[in-house]
Amino acid sequence: MEKIWIITIAIVSFLILNFLFYKSLYDYVKKEVGERMWKIGIGGNKFYFWQSSLFFSTAGTALILYILKWTKVLNF
């Protein structure tokens, strides 16, 4: 049962961090790159945005799980 909670916390924290990254940077990156370049995707602009989003969410989730383990909230 404990493993289910760990997986649930990891998935929820990953999704929340990914959503926060998307909401805070999507419009800014789209404006900086340009509407035309964003639509046609020259240079993989969308790819780099989502790649950085996944990296940020993964690193943030690992940090959250480490802090929860360090404070002995989770035991794994």
N, C-alpha and C positions, 0 to 999 in steps of 0.2 A: 504494500500500500504506500510506503514511503517513496518508492521510485515513481509512482504515478504523480505524486505531488511535485517531485523534482522536475519531471518532464513537463508538467503543466505550468509550473513557474517559469521554466526556461522558454517554453513556446509563447506564453503570454508576454513575458518581458521582451522577447525578440520582436513580436508583432507590435507592441507599443512603441518600442524604440524605432522600428522601421516606419511606423506611421508618423511619429514626431519628426523624423528626418525628412520624410516626404513633404509634410505640411510646412515645415520651416524653410526648405530650400528649393522646392520644385519651381515656384514662380520666379524666384531670383535667378536660378540657373537658366531657365527658359528665356528670361529677358536678356541675360548677359550673352547667351549664345546666339540669340536671334530667332525669331519665329520661323523663318524660312529654313535655317540650318537645323532647327529642332525637328521640324516636320519631316524633312528628307533624310535626316540622320547622317549627314556627311561627317566622317571622322568618328562615328560611333558615339555621338553625344549622349544619347539615351542610354547606351550600354554603359558608359563610364559613370553616369549618374546612378544607375541601379547597382552597379558593381560597388561603388562607394557606399551606397545605402546598405547593402548586405554586409560589407566589411564593418561599418559602424555598428550595426545591430548585433552582429556576432561578437565583436569585441565588448560591447556594452553588456550583453547577456552574460558573457564569461566573467566580466567584472562583478556584475550583480550576484551571480552564483558564488563567486569567490568570497565576496563580502558576507553573504548569508552563511557560508560555511565557516568563515573566520569568526563570526559572532555566535556560532553554534546554534543557529536557527534551523539549518539543514544538516543532516548527517548522511554523508555518502562517502 
